[in-house]
């Protein structure tokens, strides 16, 4: 794998770096951040941190920009002279910033330019990453796919769906974790200590996901297998639905999407 640089090693950027390091133990990886002091414990022979983006861009050919959305266009405008359209493959993981806006800030449509939307499960190589791109003069689509498949699963989508993918895949991590937290709290209420409840719930959620991934079935088909007549599962599900479980989740997803679209 070519040298990879991640500009903006916040929570997401650092998760990407950690996941890539596991897949590519000897590939030089560069991460930048204004203050790198707390990142240095992760540095080694092949992992480098710097506050100098010019150094990162000089060293790396694959550039992942993980800056906050409100910072990215100004950053590209200010540093566009450092980017080389004949060498750099640029991937933005910023929410709500279009490929056209990125190209305009770079001052050129000649870059191999992509948007990717991974999530923080990249840290453990279990991210779901949606990718889109329009211009690709360096023919880098396969290489971009390879980078993100190193940290999980990928799907190529139309850019118009990127905000939807952000809500479902990236924000979705938080939704699922909140669900898990609630299950753990319920487990404590019915008698388990927190550590045991956490272990049972985490594996149960992992198993449920694997049922869908490996069997390729709709969730309702798997639900039917454990809802026996007059059983404890169906009464629990019905109580959750009476309290608005599904509608609350759907409303939350739609509200998050509307926030991006404003």
C-alpha positions, 0 to 999 in steps of 0.5 A: 500500500502507498503512503497514506496521510490523514489530515485531522486526527480527531476521533474519526481520523484516529479511528481510521489510522488505527484500523489501517495500521492493523491491516497494513503494519509496515505501510508508512502512515502519517497523521496531522493535528494542530497539537500532536502531543497526546498522539505520540504514544501511538507513533512508531517506525511506520506511524508518524504524527505532525502538525506540518501538513506540507510535510504530510502532503509531500510524503503521501500520495493518498490523502484522507481529509478528516477535518471538521466540515466547517474547516475543510473548504478554508483549509483546501483554499489556503493550502491548494498549492500543496496539492498535486493533481498528478500525484495525490488521491484526495478523499474527504470524510467531511459531512455535507461538503460536496465534491463540487465544493471540494474541487472549487476550493482546490481550484481544479477539477483535475484531481482524483477526488472522492467522498467517503463516509466511514464510522468509528468502528474503523478502529476495529476494522468493522466500519461501513463506508459509503464512497462516491466520486465523479472525477478520476483522472488517475484511475484510482477507484480500486485503490480507494476501495482497497483503503476502505475495505482494509477497515471494514465493508464498503458500498459505492453510492451516488453522491446525492445519497451521501448525507443519507449514508452519513445518518445511517452508517456514521450517526448510526453507530451512536444510535446502536450504542444507545440501544445497547446501553438501554439493554444493559440497563434493563439487564441490570434491572432484572438482576445482572451486574453491569459487566455481565450485562454488557457482555451478554448484550454486546454478543447478542447484538453482534450475533443478531447482525451476523444473522442478517449478514450471513443469512441475507434475511429481513430482520422480521424473518429472524424475529419470527423465529424467537417470538413464540405464541404467548411467549415472553419475547412477543410481549416485550416487543409489543410493549416497546412498540406501544411505547414508540420504539420503532417510530422514535428511532425512525424519527431520530434518523429523519431529524438527523438527516434534516439537520444536515440538509438545512 
